[in-house]
């Protein structure tokens, strides 16, 4: 498949817009400004997805980011049904990421470490989780952990992004299980989440944030075959 053309003139403005809205969102969380949260959260992933499109990024990356947008919006009401729907949207995004990562070899010791972390963390969380969420959360955690491990296929930036995504969702899970929370808990969740999505995007685009051309490096030639 012939690589599609990006939109070079929009690359830097879209990146600047994503960073500015992210900063406003995080500042709003620290200030307890609910209006800022409601206005900025739905804009975050569409801006990052638009940046990826302008950079001629892979379709699977854009799909994963838009699934993240769906999850962000669905989680905003706070109801159980909305939470499950949001978790499902994020799960589809993780499948997109896993498909994007392909079959490239990643570190087996890292995989063992992630597996051990998953077993221990879910075991500790289990007693505090609502009965109706135990199985869905366990399945989601397995998928997320696989994504975090396989993210290393796109290089060190994506690997860090995968780890931060796992950390962000772990912070959410501790809240569901009624564990003691960090001060400004929502701020840390969103900071690690935004950093995760940006680093995964950066890794998929070859580790360069402002190139107007195609994405070299980690994704590189494989884009043409998808």
C-alpha positions, 0 to 999 in steps of 0.5 A, a space after each residue: 500500500 502506498 504511504 499516504 501524504 501527511 499535512 506538514 504545515 499542521 504538524 507543529 501547530 497540532 503538537 503545540 495545541 495538544 501540549 497546551 490543552 494537556 497543560 490546561 487539563 493538568 492545571 485544572 485538576 490541580 486547581 480543582 476546576 471541574 469546568 476545565 476538566 470537562 472542556 479539555 479532556 475530550 480534546 486531548 486524544 483527538 489532537 494527538 491523533 490529528 498530530 499523528 495523521 499530520 505526521 503520516 502516522 500509521 492508521 493503527 496508531 490513530 485508531 488506538 488514540 481514538 479508542 483512548 478518546 472514547 475511553 476518556 469520554 465514557 469514563 467521565 460520567 462515573 457510572 458503572 455501565 459507563 466505566 465498563 464501556 470506557 474500559 472496553 474502548 481502551 481495550 480495543 485501543 490496546 488491541 490496535 497497539 498490539 497489532 501495530 507492534 507486530 511480531 518483533 522480538 521483545 525482551 523475555 525477561 521484561 515479559 516475565 517481570 510484567 507477568 509477575 507484577 500482574 499476578 501480584 497486583 491483581 492478587 492484592 487488589 482482588 479483595 477490595 474490588 467490587 464483585 462485578 468488576 473483578 473478572 472484567 478488570 482482570 481481563 483488561 489488566 492482562 491485555 494492558 500488561 501485554 501491550 505494555 510489554 510488547 510496546 518495546 517493539 517500537 523502541 525505548 520511548 514506546 516501551 516507557 509509554 507502555 509502562 506509564 500506561 500501566 502505571 496510570 491504570 494501576 492508579 485508577 484500580 487502586 481507587 476502585 479497590 479503596 486503597 489510600 490515594 495520593 494527594 491530587 490523585 487525578 492529576 497523577 493519573 492523567 499526567 502518566 496517561 498523557 505521557 504514555 499516549 504521547 510516548 507511544 505516539 512518538 515511538 510509532 513515529 520513529 522517535 521524532 516529534 516535529 518531522 514533516 515527512 513520513 515516520 522513519 525508524 521504529 515503524 518505518 518500512 512496515 507502514 507500507 505493508 499495512 
